[in-house]
């Protein structure tokens, strides 16, 4: 038998046209084995598919943060309402399902998810003829882009007369599939950091959001793909020039991200690409500026197109946050606001770490800490992410300038997140309290830092070389922690 990993080769006499004079000879030649980093995408896809299906099916209906609002927005997109309508006409059968599985379900013993009962809801007729109007001012601020997948699923489900619960599960699985595909493509084009991306993309929190109706599903996947494409252009030595096609891909990804969740500083990452790959410093500056302008233009145009929904949101609570007053406080007291950031972050750091790895349901916002992953498991997983950052998969050199650019992006995004949530969410009594003493910055959650984790860790010096033990350890860690997370969810609603 021929040895494994062989290919037939032809003797030199054959190449000179003397085939009939030369005896048939087959020589064994070893093929280079696939590197471990080339196996990372397939490994992610296999493990991620199982976990996404588990989260999509085990989490009870509407028990992902704001999933009901996201579903109503997806339903409006399924009716071709690209901007948020004043009222979305939703079948009453969906509202009955939402009433049976409301927010804070885990705090209502009488309404906990009874698993056999779900089979009955899978037989509930859609009854699309009987509808009720739903006001959805918060989710209507989002563009239609994060809901294209789930909107299509709902459209198909309505035509096929699927039960509401079946459409919810199908939408979750479809969103999860898109998330997996985007991260899979990211892993394929990355020149480095495969193990780090693998551990971040498969945290319980990432999978919990990815396998839901949340707009965060597409946002997390697009963030991973954009960072991977920039890293490919920046760190892959085989790429000598940034072509016009590359710039168009970057612009397309930036526009999509701006229509999911706008971050002014995302285009800054293009500065990671060495200037010589653009051909000249002038072309580099013009390319970065053009990408940034495209991102900003997309966000501004959407805001203008969606102005009725923005007006409806501002009228949501006349006694609620006053964005103008909140922004004025930041401008007049920048140092005090920075001190508020430090105190808020010190106070909430532990909870943010737990939310970054895994926090489930709605109850944490109301002080119920049973929804968080246990602190020892969180420390173990965060340690695994840090060890993945220390692991080298390829000989990629990151310059000091590139490390500073990545750190600047993380810092600016971090500060902007605090400013944005203060401006949009801080009630008037918070502002009065901050003027006198101190007030925490509200509404920040640990899951908001998932897109920053990769950029925050690329400056770590990679001391270890990826091998089979590292891969086995990462798979064991991901599988074990997610098993505990799924068990937590199961018990939470049982």
N, C-alpha and C positions, 0 to 999 in steps of 0.2 A: 504494500500500500504506500502511496506517496505520503510524505510527512505533512502535518498540518501547516497552514500558512504557506502554501507554495503556489507558484505560478509557473506555467510551462515557458521555457525559453528555447529559442531555435539556434542551432549551431551556426557559426559564422559562415560555413560553406553554403548554407541555405540562402543567406543574404546575398551571396555572389551568383545565385541562379543555378547551383549544382545540386538540386534537391534529390535527383534520382541517384546520384553518386554517394550521397551521405546517408548513413543509417539513421533511423529515427532516434533521437535522443531527447529525453526530458530531464532537465536539470531543476533541482529544488532551489528556490530562492525565497528567503523569509520576507514576509511583508511586515512593515513596521506596525507594532501594535498600537491601538488607539490609546491616546493619553487619557489620564483620568479626567482632565478638565473637559475633554471632548465627550466623555460619558455623562457629565453633570447635567446637560439639558434633558437627556433621556431619563436619567435618575429623577430629576425634578418632575418630569411629566408623569412618570409612573407613580411616584409617591404622592404628588399633588392631586392627581385624579382621584385616588382613593379618599384622600382627606377632604377635598372639596365636596365630593358626593356625601361624605359623612356629615359635614357641617350643614350642607343644604337641606338634608333630610331630617337631621336630629333636632336642629333648632326649631322650636315651635313657630307658627306663623306670626309675623310682625314683631318678633323679639330681637331684631337687630336695631340699633339706634335709628330712629326716624324712618324705619322701613315702611310704615304705612304712608307717610308723606311721599316717599320716593315712589311707591307703587301708584299713588294717585297721579303723580306727575308722569310716570311711564304710561299710565292709561290715557292721559291727555295726548301724549305723543302718538299713541296707537290710533288716535282719532285725527292725526295730522295737525294738531295744535302745536306749532313749533315754539311759540312763546306761551308763557303761562296764562291760561284763561282765568277770568274772574271766578267762574265756578266750573268744576269738572263733573259731568254727569256720569255717575258710577252705578253699576247694577246694585240693587239693594242686597243681593246675595253676598257681594263682597263686604258690604257694611255689616252684615250679620256675622260673617267670619271675623271681622275686625272687632266686633263687640264681644265675641266669645273669647278672643285672644288679645286683650287690650294691653296697653303699656303697663308696666309694673305687674305683669302677670305673676311673677315669682313671689310677690308680696300678698297674693290673694289665694289662700288655701282652697277656697271653694271653686276657683277657676283654673287651678293648675292644669297643665296639659295632660289629659288622659289619653295614653297612646292608642288604645282600641277605638276611641272616639274619632280619631283622625280618619279611620277607614270610612266612617259615615259621612264625614265632610267631603271625602273624595267622591261621594255619589251625589252630592248636593247639586241640583241643576243650576245653570247660570242664570236663567230667567232675565235676559238682557232687556226685555221690554219694560221692566219696572226699575226705574232709576231714581237716584236722589242727587241733588247738587252738593258738591263738596268745595268749600273754600280752602285753598292750599297755598297761602301767601309765602311761606318760607321756602318750600320746594320749588315754587314757581320762579324764584330768582335764578335757578339753574337753567342752563341752556338745554336744548333737546339732545345734545351729543351724548351725555352719559346714559341716556335712556333709549338709544337706538336699538340696542339688542333686546332689552326687556319689552320695549314698545312693539317690536316685531313679534316677539313670543306672544304677547297679549293679543295682538291682531290675529295671529294664526289661531290662538286658543278660542277667541270669540267666534271666528268663522266655523271652527270645528265644534263649538258648543261645549268646550271643556268645563268641568267644575272650577270654581274660583281657586280652591286649594291646589288643584292640579296645575293651574296656570302659575300660581305662586311658586310651587316647586320647580316647574319648568323654567321660569324666569331666573330663579336662583342658579340652577344648573347651567343655563346659557351664559349668565354673567360670569360664573366660575370658569367656564370653558374659555371665554375671551381673556380672562385674567391669566389663566394658565398659558394660553398661547402667546400672549405678550411677554410674559416673563421667560418662557421657553425661547422665544426669538432673541431676547436680551442675552440669555446665557450663551446662545450660539455665536453671537457676534462679539461678546466681550473678549478682550485679549488677556484679562486678568480678573481676579476677584470673584471667580465662579462660586467658590465655597461660601464666601461672605454673602453674596446675593441669594444663594440657596437657603441659608439659615434665616435671613431677613424675610424673604418671600414666603417662607413656610412657618412663620410664627403663628400661633393660634389666632392672634388678632388679625393678621393679614388674611388668613383663610376665612375667618368668621365674616370679615367685610367682603372679601372677594366672592364668596358664595352667598350673596344676598342681593336685594334690589337696590342697595345703596349706590350712590354716584361714586363713592370711594373705590369701588371695584375697578372701574375703568381708569380712574385717576391714578391709582397705585400702579397698574400695569403700564400705562403710558409714561409715567415717571421713570419706571425701570427701563423701558425701551429707549427713551430719550437719553438717559445717562449712559446706557450701554453704547449707543451710537456715537455719542461724543467721546467716550473712552476709546472706542475703536479708532476714530480719527486722530485722537490725541496720542495714544500709546502704542498703536500697532506700527512697528517700524517698516512693515511691508507697504504701508500706504505713504506715498511720497507727496501727494498733492490732494488738496480738497477740491473736488470737482464741483461743477454747477449742480449736478445731480445730488451730491451730498448736501449742498446748501438748501436745495429744494426739500429734501427729506427733513432736514432740521427745521425749516420754516413750517412744514406741514405738521410735524409733531408739536411744535410750539403753539401753533394755532389751535390744535385739538386740546392741548393742556389748558390754554387760556379759556376755552369754552367749557372745560370741566371745572377746574378751580384755578383762578388766575393768581400767579405769583410773579410779581414784577421782576424778580431777580433770576428767573430760570435761564434767560438768555445769557446771563453772565458766564454760565458753564462753558459756552463755546470758546471763551478765552483760554480754556485748558489746552486747546489745540495749538501747537507751536506755530509761531508766526511764519516760519519758513515754509510750512505746508500750504499756506495761502499764496505764496509767491512773493509777497511784499508786505510791509507793515501797513501801508495804505489799504491794500485789499483786505487785510485782516480786520482793520478797524471798520471799514465799510461793511464787511460781511456781518460782524457782530452787531453793528448798529442797525443794519437792515433786518436781521432776525428779531432784534428787540422791538423795532418799530412794527413789524408784522404781528408780533405777539400782542403789543399794546393796542394796535388798531383792531384786532379781532375782539379783544375785550371791550373796547369802547363802542364798537359797532353793535355788539350784542346788547350792551346796556341801553343804547339808544333804541334798538328794535324792541327791547323788552321793557320799555319805560312804564307801560301800564301796570305790570306786575310789581315794579319797584315802588310805584306810588301806592299800590295796595299794601305792600309790606310796611311802608312808613306810617300808614294809618292803622296798623294792626293794634297798637296799644298807645293811646295818646299820653298815658302816664309812664310809658316805658322809656328806654334809652333815647337820649337826645344826641344824635351823632355829632352835630355841630358843637355843642357844649363840651362833649367828651374830647373831640379833637382839639378844641381850644385849650382845654386843661393840659394836654400833652405838649402843645406848643409853648405854653406859658411856664410849665414846670417840668422841663425835660430831665433834670437831675433827680427830682423827686420821683418822677415816673420810672426812671431807671432803678432807683432804690426799691420801688414797689415791685418791679420785675424780679429783682434779686430775692426779696422777702417772699414773694408768691412762689417762686421756683423752689426755694429752700423748704417752704412749708409743704409743697405738693410733690416734691421730687420722688418720694417713695411710691406714691400712688401713680404717678406718671410712668414709672418703671413697670409697675404691675399692669397698667393699661396698655403699655407698649407691647408687652408679651401677650396679655390676654385679659379682657374684661368683657363681661357678657350681660345682655339685657339692658334695661333702662335704669335699674335701681341705684347704681353707683352715684348718679347725679343727686339722689335724694338721701344719701348717707348710708346705703346698705352695702357693706363691704363684702358680703358673702359672694358677690358676683365676680370678685377678682381672683386671679390665679394666686396660689399660696406663695408667700415671699421666698421660701427656699427654692421652689421650682423656678421662680423668676430669676433669682440669682444664678442658678445653674444655667438657665438658657442664655442670660446676658453674658455669662462667662464663656459659653459656647460661641456666641457671636464674636466676642473679643478674640478668642483663639482662632476663629476663621479669618479674622482680619490680620492676624500674625502669620497666616499661612500663604506661601507663595505657590502659584500655579504656573507662572511663566516668568521669564527674566525681563520684567518690565521696569523701566527706570522712571521714577516720578521726580521731577525737578522741584527745587524749593519754591520756585514761582508758581508751579501748578498746585502745590500744597497750600500756598497762601491764597490762591484763588478759590480753591474748594472751601477753605476755612472762612473766607469772606462771604461766600454764598450761604454757608450754614448760619453764620452770625447775622447777616442781614435778613434772612428768612425768619430766623428765630425772633429777632426784634420786631419785624413786621407783623408776625403772628400775634404778639402781645398787643401791639398798637391797634391792629384791626379788631381784635375781640374786645378790647377796651372801648373803642369807638362805637361798635355795633351792639355790644351786650351790656355794658355797665349801666345800671339804673341810676337815676338822679341821686338817691341817697348814698351810693358809692362815691360819686363825685364830691358831694358835700363832706363825706367822711374823709376822703383823700385830701381835701383842702386843709382840714384840721389836723389829721394825724396820718393814718394809713388805711388803705383799702386794697383787698386782693384783686387781681385781674381775673375776671370770671370766664367760665366756659372753655378754658384750655383743657384738652384731653391728651393723654399719652399717645393715642393713635395718630395724632397730627404730626408726630415726629418720625413716623415710619419712612417717608420719602427722604429724610435727611440723614438716615443712618449710614448709608453707603458713602456719601460725600464726607461725613464726619470722620470716617475711619480709614480713608485712603492714605492719610499721612502716617499711619502706623507702620513702623519698620517691620517688614515681613521676614521673620527669623526662621520659619520652618518650611520645609518643602512638602507639598501635597503628596500623599501616598495612600495606599489602601486603608491604613489604619485611621487616617483622618476622615476619609469618606465613611468608613464604617461607624466611627464615633459620631459624625454629624447625623447620619441616618438614624442611629440609635437615639440620639438626643431629640431629634425632630419627632420621631415616632412616639417616644415615651412621653414627652411633654404634651403633645397633641392628644394622646390617649387620655391623660389626666384631664385635659381641658374638656374633651368630649364627655368624660364621666361627670365633670362638674356641671356641665350644661344639662345632662340627663337628670341628675339628682336635683338640680335647681328647679326644674319644672315638673317633677314627678310627685 
